[in-house]
Amino acid sequence: MPNSPKINVIDQLTKTDPNLISLMKVGDLVEGQVIKKEPKRLFLDLGKYGTGIVYGVEFINAKNIIKELNPGDPVKAKILDLDNDSGYLELSLTEAGKHKVWEELRDLKEQDDPIKIKITGFNSGGLMTEMNGLAAFLPVSQLSNEHYPRVEDGDKKKIAEELKKLVGQELMVKIIDFNPRTGKLIISEREVIDRPSKASLDKYQAGQIIDGIISGVADFGAFVKFVDDPMIEGLIHISELDHRLIDNPKEIIKVDDVVKAKIIDIKNGKIFLSLKALKPNPWDTVEQKYKTGQEIMGVVSKFTPFGAFINLDNEIHGLLHVSEFGSVEEMKKQLEIGKSQKFVIGLINSQEKRLILKLIK
């Protein structure tokens, strides 16, 4: 029984098989058998890998698992240290358990089957639950039409109040994104409830113009129900609402608005739409309105790390680069959001929708 320090595990493995140690690394899963349980330590026979030990915080964390183990029982563990102070491979049983859970979740995602979950919490961004003991998040944008919070003014408190009503309810969801390294697990109700059938989607193609009703508005865009098939809903990304810069989709549309939209893509069972594709592009005639070197009045509309956006009219904006000031802080000292100021046009590129402004010296 391994009651005292033994030969260094690295030396032992190197003598047994010089190539073996190069194949091992921290984070690997290994399988072994229980040799002995002590009040604060668990020893495992890892075969060609030598002897492993679970102790300290890892022993405490795995207390419930260890309580059920007996000598000879098979156990999976995760390597935390290839050579600890006592010469053993230092192991974690709980980390191995998490790895197994992530593998199970990976299988569920690949199977693409609906999973029943119970909502345990909420915030203004979405709902919280657990899957196989791991925290999962259901963003507002991934709720079905039935459960999507219809809040006209986008007030976060009102959204949270609507989401709170779903706590304790059971929903059918699918896993749409997960990352074991960061612990991210994202699920969707929309993928189960509102995803149209392939037969329904086959009626539509890119370039087609549809009649729709705005069914939801989010920070990133708007959802549109098709008038001729209400079971189908498309997404207009905020960048496809208008040719000008938009900070909030509610500047352009609201729930229940009737719109015409152009299908720009159909991918992975989703339809992507555009409003701006049906509007005249003001950048096609920008060089008829503005000239390089022209002095012009503009209203400061937005600060970014690379400069300030200036509205020249209702459709065209220009960029005043931060290099004109030397720093973002200095830029904010000299400019004021909503204030009109005179600038000079330094560059116009209609194809790239770029109009560069400069300060008047």
TAJOWO-V992612 format. One record per residue. N is the residue number from 0. SS is DSSP state (@ for helix, = for strand, . for the rest). OMEGA is omega in whole degrees, -180 to 180 (NA if undefined). BURIAL is + if it has 24 or more other C-alpha atoms within 12 Angstrom, else -. Layout:
# TAJOWO-V992612
n;ss;omega;burial
N;SS;OMEGA;BURIAL
N;SS;OMEGA;BURIAL
This chain:
# TAJOWO-V992612
n;ss;omega;burial
0;.;-175;-
1;.;180;-
2;.;-177;-
3;.;-179;-
4;.;-179;-
5;.;180;-
6;.;179;-
7;.;-174;-
8;@;179;+
9;@;179;+
10;@;-178;-
11;@;-179;-
12;@;-180;+
13;@;179;-
14;@;-178;-
15;@;-179;-
16;.;-176;-
17;.;-177;-
18;.;-173;-
19;@;-176;-
20;@;-180;+
21;@;-180;-
22;@;-178;-
23;.;176;+
24;.;177;-
25;.;-178;-
26;.;178;-
27;.;173;+
28;=;177;+
29;=;178;+
30;=;-179;+
31;=;178;+
32;=;178;+
33;=;175;+
34;=;-173;+
35;=;173;+
36;=;174;+
37;.;-178;+
38;.;-177;-
39;.;-178;-
40;=;174;+
41;=;-180;+
42;=;-180;+
43;=;173;+
44;=;-177;+
45;.;178;+
46;@;-177;-
47;@;179;+
48;@;178;+
49;.;-177;+
50;=;178;+
51;=;-179;+
52;=;173;+
53;=;-178;+
54;=;178;+
55;.;-179;-
56;@;-179;-
57;@;177;+
58;@;180;+
59;@;-179;-
60;@;-177;-
61;.;-174;+
62;@;-178;+
63;@;178;-
64;@;-176;+
65;@;-179;+
66;@;-177;-
67;.;-176;-
68;.;176;+
69;.;178;-
70;.;-179;-
71;.;-180;-
72;.;177;-
73;=;-178;-
74;=;171;+
75;=;-178;+
76;=;179;+
77;=;-179;+
78;=;176;+
79;=;-177;+
80;=;-179;+
81;.;-175;+
82;.;-179;+
83;.;-174;+
84;.;-179;-
85;.;177;-
86;.;180;+
87;.;168;+
88;=;-179;+
89;=;-169;+
90;=;173;+
91;=;176;+
92;@;-178;+
93;@;178;+
94;@;177;+
95;@;178;+
96;@;178;+
97;@;180;+
98;@;179;+
99;@;180;-
100;@;179;+
101;@;177;+
102;@;178;-
103;@;178;-
104;@;177;+
105;@;179;+
106;@;180;-
107;@;180;-
108;@;-179;+
109;@;178;-
110;@;176;-
111;.;179;-
112;.;176;-
113;.;-180;-
114;=;179;+
115;=;178;-
116;=;177;+
117;=;-178;+
118;.;-177;+
119;.;-178;+
120;=;-177;+
121;=;164;+
122;=;-176;+
123;.;-179;+
124;.;-179;+
125;=;-175;+
126;=;180;+
127;=;178;+
128;=;176;+
129;=;173;+
130;=;-178;+
131;.;177;-
132;.;180;-
133;=;180;+
134;=;178;+
135;=;-177;+
136;=;178;+
137;=;-178;+
138;=;178;+
139;@;-177;+
140;@;-178;+
141;@;174;+
142;.;177;+
143;.;178;+
144;.;-178;+
145;.;-174;-
146;.;-179;+
147;.;-178;+
148;.;-179;+
149;.;-178;+
150;.;-173;+
151;.;-174;-
152;.;179;-
153;.;-179;+
154;.;-175;-
155;@;178;-
156;@;179;-
157;@;177;-
158;@;180;+
159;@;179;+
160;@;178;-
161;@;-179;+
162;@;-180;+
163;@;-179;+
164;.;-177;-
165;.;179;+
166;.;-178;-
167;.;179;-
168;.;175;-
169;=;-180;-
170;=;173;+
171;=;-175;+
172;=;170;+
173;=;175;+
174;=;179;+
175;=;180;+
176;=;174;+
177;=;-179;+
178;=;-178;-
179;.;-177;-
180;.;-179;-
181;.;-180;-
182;.;-178;-
183;=;178;-
184;=;-175;+
185;=;-179;+
186;=;-176;+
187;=;171;+
188;.;-180;+
189;@;-177;+
190;@;180;+
191;@;-170;+
192;@;-169;+
193;.;-177;+
194;.;-177;+
195;.;179;+
196;.;180;-
197;@;180;-
198;@;179;-
199;@;-178;-
200;@;-177;+
201;.;179;-
202;.;-173;-
203;.;178;+
204;.;179;-
205;.;-179;-
206;.;-180;-
207;.;177;-
208;=;-177;+
209;=;171;+
210;=;-178;+
211;=;177;+
212;=;179;+
213;=;-176;+
214;=;179;+
215;=;179;+
216;=;179;+
217;=;-179;+
218;.;-174;+
219;.;-179;-
220;=;-176;+
221;=;176;+
222;=;-177;+
223;=;173;+
224;=;179;+
225;=;-179;+
226;.;-176;-
227;.;177;-
228;=;-175;-
229;=;177;-
230;=;-179;-
231;=;180;+
232;=;179;+
233;=;180;+
234;=;170;+
235;=;177;+
236;=;-177;+
237;@;-179;+
238;@;-179;+
239;@;180;+
240;.;-177;+
241;.;179;+
242;.;-180;+
243;.;177;+
244;.;180;+
245;.;177;+
246;.;-177;-
247;.;-179;-
248;@;-178;+
249;@;173;+
250;@;-173;-
251;.;-174;+
252;.;175;+
253;.;180;+
254;.;180;+
255;.;173;-
256;.;175;-
257;=;-175;-
258;=;166;+
259;=;-178;+
260;=;-180;+
261;=;175;+
262;=;-180;+
263;=;178;+
264;=;172;+
265;=;-173;+
266;=;177;-
267;.;177;-
268;.;-179;+
269;=;179;+
270;=;-180;+
271;=;-173;+
272;=;177;+
273;=;170;+
274;.;-174;+
275;@;180;+
276;@;179;+
277;@;180;-
278;.;176;-
279;.;180;-
280;.;-177;-
281;@;-180;+
282;@;177;+
283;@;-178;-
284;.;-175;-
285;@;-176;+
286;@;173;-
287;@;-178;-
288;@;-173;-
289;.;-179;+
290;.;175;-
291;.;-179;-
292;.;-179;-
293;.;173;-
294;=;-173;-
295;=;176;+
296;=;178;+
297;=;-180;+
298;=;179;+
299;=;-175;+
300;=;-174;+
301;=;174;+
302;=;173;+
303;=;178;-
304;.;-178;-
305;.;177;-
306;=;-179;+
307;=;175;+
308;=;-177;+
309;=;176;+
310;=;178;+
311;.;173;+
312;.;-177;-
313;.;-174;-
314;.;-174;+
315;.;174;+
316;=;176;+
317;=;179;+
318;=;174;+
319;=;-172;+
320;=;-177;+
321;@;179;+
322;@;176;-
323;@;-176;+
324;.;-178;-
325;.;179;-
326;.;178;-
327;@;-179;-
328;@;-180;-
329;@;178;-
330;@;-179;+
331;@;176;+
332;@;-174;-
333;@;-179;-
334;.;179;+
335;.;180;-
336;.;178;-
337;.;-177;-
338;.;178;-
339;=;-176;-
340;=;-179;+
341;=;179;-
342;=;175;+
343;=;-179;+
344;=;-179;+
345;=;-177;+
346;=;173;+
347;=;175;+
348;=;-174;-
349;.;-179;-
350;.;180;-
351;.;-178;-
352;.;-179;+
353;=;173;+
354;=;-175;+
355;=;179;+
356;=;175;+
357;=;176;+
358;.;175;+
359;.;-176;-
360;.;NA;-
